Amino acid sequence: MTGLRTESPGAAHAAAAERTWSYLTGGARTVVVDSPPGAGKSTLVRQLTARLVDTGVQVPVITQTNDQADDLAAAIAAAVAPARVGRLHAGGYVPPTADAGAAPVAYATKAAELSGCAVLVATAAKWAFVDAADQHFGLGIVDEAYQMSSAALVRVAELFDRLLLVGDPGQLSPFTVADEHVLRSYATWPLDTAAGTILRNHPDTPVVPLPVSWRLPPSAASLVSDSFYTRAFRAGTEPGQRSLRIAAPGTDAYGEVLATAADTGWGLLELPEAYLPRTDPAAVAAIATLVTRLLGTEVSTVDESGSGTLTAEQLAVGVTHRDQRAFVTAALAERGIAPGTVTVDTANRLQGRQYELVVAWHPLSGRRDASAFHLEAGRLCVLASRHRHACVVVSRAGVADQLAAYPADEPVWLGADPPQVDGWSANLTFQSHLDTVRVPLPAT
C-alpha cells in the first residue's frame, strides 16, 4: 500500500501501462491487467492498440457486447487515425450513427473484407465464426476479460498466438440460469472467467494491477478496495477535491441521508426490518422519493474539471432484479419522471457505466436468507462503484444479522477455483461501513 502513495496517481498509472507494454514487447505469451472500477482500462486498451499499430501489426480486439465494441471501435479510430479501424459484426446488426467529425469506422460481416484495416474490433461471439485457417494473429487483446467465459475463450483462442487480457476482477462473472450441477462434475467449468482460466493454465502469466481509480472519490476507493478486491488501489483525486452540494435536501430522513451522502460520499437509508418480496413496495417508494427529491432541488458538483449542476442523466438507480427495475421505473413515472430520464437498471447492465450519484437497492434487503446469488461480491461491488461523488444505499434493517445467521454454505466443487473475494466477507465489510452512515426511515 505504501507504494501507492509515494508517487502521483498519474505516474502510478503510467508505470503500470509501461510494465504492460514491456511484457508485450518482451514476448510474453499471455498478460493479464487487473483493473479496479474506473481505472481507465478502456483507455489503456486504446493506447496500447495505438502503439501496436505504430509497429505495423494488425491488432484484433475482442469485446463482450456490441455496445462495448461500438464504443471501443470509435475511440480507437480517433486514436489511430488516419489508420483505419474495422468493426466486424453479425448479419442484421445496425451500425451506430457516427458523430460529426468522428473518425470513420469500416463495417463488414467478414474479416477478409476488413483486411486493409489496422485494427479489427468484434465481440467474442463474432470472432468465434472467423476461421483460423483464413485469419491468424500474433497478438489479440481481450477487453472485459473477467466478463468473458472460458467457453467463449476456447472458441477464439486458436486465432491468436498471444493474448493480452484486460478486465475488472471485482465485477460480475459470467453466469447461467440453467442447472449448473449437470456440468459441475467435469474437471473444468465453462463459466470460469477467461482471465481466471489463463491464470490457472499459465501460472507464469504476469499480472499488472492498475493502481488508481479515476472514477471513485477517496471516500469510495478505500471502502470498495477493502471490501471487494485483493489488490489495493487508490483514488485519482485527493480528499476535498470533489464536493457535492444539495440546495434543499429536506429535514426528514430522506433529507438527512442525502445530506450525509453529500458530506461523506455514502448514505444508508434504512427501512424497518421486515421480510418482504423482492419488489418491496416501501423500498420502491423510498427510492422514488429520493430520486424525486434530488431532481426537485439544485444539486451542484465540483470536481477536478470544474463545477456543474447534476442532471437526470448523471443520476442512476441500481437494482438486483428486472422486476425491481420495472417497479422503480413505474413509481418514478407516477411522479412525473418519464422512463429513460433517469437510468434504472440491474447490476449486470450497469457494469462499465459511470454516474455522478447513484441510489442503490441493497441485494440483501428484506430477505430471509443470504443466497449465493444475492451474496455475490461482484453484484454489490457494481452497485457500489458506479459513482463519482456519492452513493445512497436503500435497505431493510437486519442485513448484518442476516449475514451472521446465514453463513455461506454453497458446495465446494472439485477442480473449481475459489472466488478471489468471499461474498459473505465482502458484504460484512461493506455493511460495517454503512452502519456508520445509517439514517433510519420511520415506519409509516
C-alpha positions in Angstrom: 0.0 0.0 0.0 2.9 2.3 0.7 4.0 2.2 -2.9 0.6 3.5 -4.0 1.2 6.7 -2.0 4.8 7.5 -2.9 4.1 8.7 -6.4 1.3 10.7 -8.0 -1.8 8.8 -9.4 -0.8 9.7 -12.9 2.7 8.4 -12.5 1.5 5.2 -10.9 -0.9 4.6 -13.7 1.7 5.4 -16.4 4.2 3.0 -14.7 1.6 0.2 -14.9 0.9 0.9 -18.5 4.7 0.8 -19.3 5.0 -2.5 -17.4 2.2 -3.9 -19.6 3.9 -2.6 -22.7 7.2 -4.2 -21.7 5.6 -7.6 -21.3 4.0 -7.3 -24.7 7.2 -6.2 -26.5 9.2 -8.8 -24.4 7.2 -11.6 -26.0 5.1 -12.8 -23.0 2.6 -15.3 -24.3 -0.2 -14.1 -22.0 -0.5 -10.9 -19.9 -3.4 -10.1 -17.6 -4.2 -6.5 -16.5 -6.4 -6.2 -13.4 -8.3 -3.0 -13.2 -10.4 -1.5 -10.4 -13.6 0.4 -11.3 -12.9 3.5 -13.3 -9.2 2.8 -13.7 -9.2 3.6 -17.4 -8.9 0.1 -18.7 -10.6 1.0 -22.0 -8.2 4.0 -22.3 -5.3 1.6 -21.7 -6.6 -0.8 -24.4 -6.9 2.2 -26.8 -3.4 3.4 -26.0 -1.8 0.0 -26.3 -3.6 -0.6 -29.6 -2.3 2.6 -31.0 1.2 1.7 -30.0 0.9 -1.7 -31.6 -0.5 -0.1 -34.8 2.7 2.1 -34.9 4.8 -1.1 -35.0 3.0 -2.2 -38.2 0.9 -5.1 -36.9 -2.8 -5.7 -37.4 -4.5 -5.6 -34.0 -7.6 -7.7 -33.2 -9.7 -6.6 -30.2 -12.3 -8.9 -28.6 -15.2 -7.4 -26.6 -18.1 -9.0 -24.9 -21.1 -6.9 -26.1 -21.9 -4.9 -29.2 -22.2 -1.7 -27.2 -18.6 -2.2 -25.9 -17.4 -3.0 -29.4 -19.1 0.1 -30.8 -17.7 2.4 -28.1 -14.2 1.0 -28.4 -14.1 1.0 -32.2 -15.0 4.7 -32.2 -12.4 5.5 -29.5 -9.6 3.6 -31.2 -10.5 5.1 -34.6 -9.9 8.6 -33.1 -6.6 7.4 -31.6 -5.0 5.7 -34.6 -6.3 8.0 -37.5 -5.5 8.0 -40.3 -5.1 4.3 -39.9 -8.4 2.5 -40.4 -10.4 0.6 -37.8 -12.8 -2.2 -38.9 -15.9 -3.3 -37.0 -16.7 -6.9 -37.6 -20.3 -7.8 -36.9 -23.0 -10.3 -37.5 -25.8 -10.1 -40.0 -28.7 -7.9 -39.0 -26.5 -5.6 -37.0 -27.2 -1.9 -37.4 -24.1 0.3 -37.1 -24.4 3.3 -34.8 -24.8 6.8 -36.3 -21.4 8.4 -36.4 -20.9 11.7 -34.6 -20.0 14.7 -36.8 -16.2 14.9 -37.1 -15.7 11.4 -35.6 -13.0 9.2 -37.3 -14.8 6.8 -39.6 -15.1 3.1 -38.8 -15.4 0.4 -41.6 -18.1 -2.2 -41.1 -18.3 -5.7 -42.5 -19.6 -9.2 -41.7 -16.4 -11.0 -42.9 -12.9 -10.4 -41.6 -11.5 -10.7 -45.2 -13.4 -7.6 -46.2 -11.5 -5.6 -43.5 -8.0 -6.8 -44.4 -6.9 -3.3 -45.0 -7.7 -2.1 -41.5 -5.1 -1.7 -38.9 -7.5 -2.7 -36.1 -10.3 -5.2 -36.1 -12.9 -4.9 -33.3 -15.7 -7.5 -32.7 -17.5 -9.4 -30.0 -16.2 -12.8 -28.8 -19.4 -14.3 -30.3 -18.5 -12.9 -33.7 -14.8 -13.8 -33.5 -15.9 -17.4 -32.9 -17.1 -17.6 -36.5 -13.7 -16.4 -38.0 -11.9 -19.4 -39.5 -8.4 -19.8 -38.1 -7.3 -21.2 -41.4 -8.1 -17.9 -43.1 -7.2 -15.4 -40.3 -4.5 -15.7 -37.7 -2.9 -13.0 -35.5 0.2 -12.7 -33.4 -1.5 -10.9 -30.6 -5.1 -10.4 -29.5 -6.5 -8.0 -27.0 -9.4 -9.1 -24.8 -11.4 -6.3 -23.2 -13.5 -7.1 -20.1 -11.7 -10.4 -19.7 -13.5 -11.1 -16.4 -16.9 -11.0 -18.2 -15.7 -13.4 -20.8 -16.3 -17.1 -20.1 -13.7 -19.8 -20.6 -16.2 -21.4 -23.1 -16.0 -18.2 -25.2 -12.3 -18.1 -24.9 -11.9 -21.7 -26.2 -13.9 -20.8 -29.3 -11.5 -18.0 -30.3 -8.1 -18.9 -28.8 -6.7 -20.6 -31.9 -6.9 -17.3 -33.8 -4.1 -15.8 -31.6 -0.5 -16.8 -30.7 -0.5 -14.4 -27.7 -3.2 -12.7 -25.6 -3.5 -9.5 -23.5 -6.5 -9.8 -21.2 -7.7 -6.6 -19.6 -10.6 -6.6 -17.1 -12.0 -5.9 -13.6 -11.8 -8.9 -11.3 -14.3 -7.3 -8.9 -17.2 -7.2 -11.3 -19.9 -9.8 -12.0 -18.6 -13.1 -13.5 -20.3 -15.0 -16.3 -23.3 -16.8 -15.1 -26.1 -19.2 -16.2 -29.8 -19.6 -15.3 -29.5 -23.3 -16.1 -28.9 -26.0 -13.5 -25.1 -25.9 -13.3 -24.9 -29.2 -11.3 -25.2 -31.1 -14.6 -21.7 -29.8 -15.7 -20.0 -29.4 -12.4 -18.8 -33.0 -12.5 -16.3 -32.0 -15.2 -12.7 -31.1 -14.4 -13.2 -27.6 -15.9 -16.1 -25.2 -15.6 -17.2 -23.4 -18.9 -18.3 -20.3 -17.0 -14.9 -19.7 -15.4 -13.7 -16.2 -16.4 -11.3 -16.1 -19.4 -8.7 -14.3 -17.2 -9.0 -16.9 -14.5 -8.7 -19.7 -17.0 -5.5 -18.2 -18.4 -4.0 -17.7 -14.9 -4.8 -21.3 -13.9 -3.4 -22.9 -17.0 -0.5 -20.5 -17.5 0.6 -19.8 -13.9 3.7 -17.8 -15.1 1.4 -15.2 -16.7 2.4 -11.7 -15.5 -0.4 -9.8 -13.8 -0.3 -6.0 -13.9 -2.7 -4.3 -11.5 -3.8 -0.8 -12.3 -3.3 1.1 -9.1 -5.7 4.1 -9.5 -9.5 4.5 -9.8 -10.2 7.8 -11.6 -13.9 7.4 -11.1 -14.2 6.7 -7.4 -13.6 9.5 -4.8 -11.3 8.8 -1.9 -14.3 8.1 0.3 -15.3 5.2 -2.0 -12.0 3.9 -3.3 -10.7 2.8 0.1 -14.0 1.1 1.0 -14.5 -0.6 -2.4 -10.9 -1.7 -2.4 -11.0 -3.2 1.1 -14.4 -4.9 0.5 -14.1 -6.3 -3.0 -10.5 -6.5 -4.1 -7.4 -8.5 -3.2 -5.1 -5.8 -4.6 -5.3 -2.4 -3.1 -5.9 0.7 -5.2 -6.3 4.4 -4.6 -8.4 7.2 -5.9 -7.1 9.5 -8.5 -8.2 12.6 -6.6 -7.4 13.8 -3.1 -9.9 14.3 -0.3 -11.8 17.6 -0.7 -11.1 17.8 -4.4 -14.6 16.8 -5.2 -17.7 18.1 -3.5 -21.5 17.7 -3.7 -23.9 20.3 -2.5 -27.7 19.7 -2.3 -29.5 23.0 -2.0 -32.7 21.8 -0.2 -32.4 18.2 0.8 -35.2 18.5 3.4 -35.3 17.9 7.1 -36.8 14.4 7.2 -35.0 11.1 6.9 -34.7 11.5 3.2 -33.1 14.9 3.5 -30.8 13.6 6.3 -29.5 10.7 4.3 -28.9 12.9 1.2 -27.0 15.4 3.3 -24.9 12.6 4.9 -24.1 11.3 1.4 -23.1 14.8 0.3 -20.8 15.2 3.3 -19.2 11.7 3.4 -19.8 10.1 0.0 -22.1 7.4 1.5 -25.6 7.2 3.0 -27.7 4.3 4.2 -31.5 4.9 4.2 -32.6 2.0 6.4 -36.2 0.9 6.4 -37.6 -1.1 9.4 -36.6 -4.7 9.5 -39.1 -7.0 7.7 -39.2 -10.0 5.4 -40.9 -8.9 2.1 -41.0 -9.9 -1.5 -38.1 -8.6 -3.6 -40.4 -5.9 -5.1 -40.8 -4.4 -1.5 -43.3 -1.6 -2.1 -41.8 0.6 0.7 -38.3 0.3 -0.8 -39.6 1.2 -4.2 -41.4 4.3 -2.7 -38.3 5.3 -0.8 -36.1 5.1 -3.9 -38.6 7.1 -5.9 -38.8 9.7 -3.2 -35.0 10.1 -3.1 -34.8 10.5 -6.9 -37.7 13.0 -6.9 -36.0 15.0 -4.1 -32.8 15.1 -6.0 -34.4 16.2 -9.2 -36.6 18.7 -7.4 -33.7 20.8 -6.0 -30.5 22.1 -7.3 -27.6 19.7 -6.8 -24.2 21.2 -7.6 -21.0 19.3 -8.2 -17.4 20.4 -8.0 -14.5 18.2 -9.3 -11.1 18.4 -10.8 -12.6 19.6 -14.1 -14.7 22.4 -12.6 -18.2 22.8 -11.4 -21.7 21.9 -12.7 -25.3 21.0 -11.9 -26.5 17.4 -11.5 -28.7 16.4 -14.4 -31.1 13.4 -14.6 -28.7 11.7 -17.0 -26.0 11.8 -14.3 -28.2 10.0 -11.7 -28.8 6.3 -11.7 -30.7 3.7 -9.6 -29.1 0.3 -9.3 -31.2 -2.8 -8.5 -30.7 -6.5 -8.5 -33.7 -7.9 -10.4 -35.5 -6.9 -13.6 -38.9 -6.8 -11.8 -37.4 -4.3 -9.3 -36.3 -2.2 -12.2 -39.8 -2.3 -13.6 -41.4 -1.3 -10.3 -39.0 1.6 -9.7 -39.5 2.8 -13.2 -43.2 2.8 -12.8 -43.0 4.6 -9.4 -40.9 7.3 -11.0 -43.4 7.7 -13.9 -46.2 8.2 -11.4 -44.1 11.1 -10.0 -43.8 12.6 -13.4 -40.3 11.3 -14.2 -40.6 9.6 -17.7 -38.9 6.2 -18.3 -35.4 6.8 -19.5 -35.0 10.2 -17.9 -33.1 8.6 -15.0 -31.1 5.3 -15.6 -32.7 2.5 -13.7 -31.1 -0.9 -14.3 -29.7 -4.1 -12.8 -26.1 -4.5 -11.7 -25.5 -6.7 -14.7 -26.3 -3.9 -17.1 -24.7 -1.1 -15.1 -21.2 -2.7 -15.4 -18.8 -0.3 -17.1 -21.1 2.7 -16.7 -20.5 5.8 -14.6 -22.7 8.5 -12.9 -22.2 11.4 -10.6 -24.6 10.0 -7.9 -26.2 6.5 -7.5 -29.1 5.2 -5.5 -28.6 1.5 -4.9 -31.1 -1.0 -3.7 -29.2 -3.5 -1.5 -29.3 -7.0 -2.8 -30.0 -8.5 0.7 -32.7 -6.1 1.7 -35.7 -7.8 3.2 -34.6 -11.3 2.5 -35.0 -14.3 4.9 -31.8 -15.9 3.7 -28.4 -14.9 2.1 -28.4 -16.9 -1.1 -25.2 -17.2 -3.2 -26.8 -15.0 -5.9 -27.5 -12.2 -3.5 -24.2 -12.7 -1.7 -22.1 -12.5 -4.8 -19.4 -9.9 -4.2 -19.4 -8.7 -7.8 -23.1 -7.7 -7.7 -22.7 -5.4 -4.7 -19.4 -4.2 -6.0 -21.0 -3.0 -9.2 -23.8 -1.2 -7.4 -21.3 0.5 -5.0 -18.8 1.6 -7.6 -20.7 3.5 -10.4 -20.5 6.9 -8.8 -18.0 9.8 -8.9 -19.4 11.7 -5.9 -21.8 9.8 -3.7 -23.9 6.6 -3.3 -27.1 6.2 -1.2 -28.0 2.6 -0.3 -31.6 1.8 0.4 -32.1 -1.4 2.5 -34.3 -3.0 5.2 -32.6 -3.2 8.6 -31.1 -6.5 9.7 -28.6 -7.2 7.0 -25.7 -7.8 9.4 -27.9 -10.2 11.5 -28.9 -11.9 8.3 -25.2 -12.4 7.4 -24.5 -13.8 10.8 -27.5 -16.2 10.7 -26.8 -17.5 7.2 -23.0 -18.1 6.7 -22.0 -19.2 3.2 -23.0 -22.8 2.7 -22.6 -23.2 -1.1 -21.0 -26.5 -2.2 -17.3 -26.5 -3.0 -16.7 -28.1 -6.4 -13.7 -30.2 -7.2 -11.4 -28.5 -9.8 -13.1 -25.1 -9.4 -11.1 -22.1 -8.3 -12.4 -20.4 -5.2 -13.6 -16.8 -5.8 -10.9 -14.2 -5.2 -13.2 -12.4 -2.7 -15.6 -14.2 -0.5 -19.1 -12.7 -0.9 -20.0 -13.2 2.7 -16.9 -11.3 4.0 -17.3 -8.6 1.3 -20.9 -7.9 2.3 -20.0 -7.8 6.0 -17.1 -5.4 5.5 -19.3 -3.1 3.3 -22.1 -3.3 5.8 -19.9 -2.3 8.7 -19.2 1.0 7.0 -22.8 1.6 6.0 -23.7 1.3 9.7 -21.7 4.5 10.3 -23.8 6.5 7.8 -27.2 4.9 8.7 -30.3 7.1 8.7 -33.5 5.2 9.9 -36.6 5.7 8.0 -39.5 5.6 10.5 -42.4 3.2 9.7 -45.5 4.9 8.3 
